Each structure stands twice: as C-alpha cells, then as structure tokens.
Amino acid sequence: MKTAVLALALAAGSVWAADGPRTFTGVITDTMCGKDHAHMGVKPDAKCVRECVRMDKRYKYALHDGSNMYVLSDQQTPEKYAAQKVRVKGTLYTKTNIIKVDSIEPVE
C-alpha cells in the first residue's frame, strides 16, 4: 500500500519535476532525526537512522545535502548506506521534495 501511495505521489508530482535527472551529494539520514542524531542517544548514527525508519513507518530514508533534506523514492538501497556520504542520481520533484532515485553510490 505504501509503495502504491509513493508511486502515486511521484506520478502526480511529475508536473512539478525539476529539469530532469541530476546528481545530489549528501548523507543518508531519516526524516525523524534529519542531520542530528544526538538527541536519540543511539550510537552510532547509522544504527539510529535504521532504527528510526524501522520503528515508525512515517519516517523515511532521506538525503541531507548540508542545507536541504530530500525524501528518497527508493527505501531499500539507502539502508546499507545509513549515515554515509553518497551520490544520488535521480529527479527531484520540487513540490513534494522527493527524489525519484535512479542510483545511489558511496562517495569515497
């Protein structure tokens, strides 16, 4: 059901898409904590990110680029990159602030 809702949101949001696919660089986080995991008291940050997403389906994997946080359409791949700096290729739907993910790769 949640996948269908996300797909519907992406389809409806396509009229608000940015210019097309582009590359975003940032850290994989979650929509509960954002860039600061200290208040949760769970270490390391990667564990906090994974637990926040698992504990409540309202929270999603996201990319924080230093000033903006974008929800990611792919909610499986980011788990292995939790709290890591990555490069995400995809299309940003500006109205919903969701990146339709084409690929995710770690930044060395």
Secondary structure by P-SEA (a helix, b strand, c coil): caaaaaaaaaaaacccccccbbbbbbbbbcccccccccccccccaaaaaaaaaaacccbbbbbbcccbbbbbcccccccccccbbbbbbbbbcccccccccccccccc
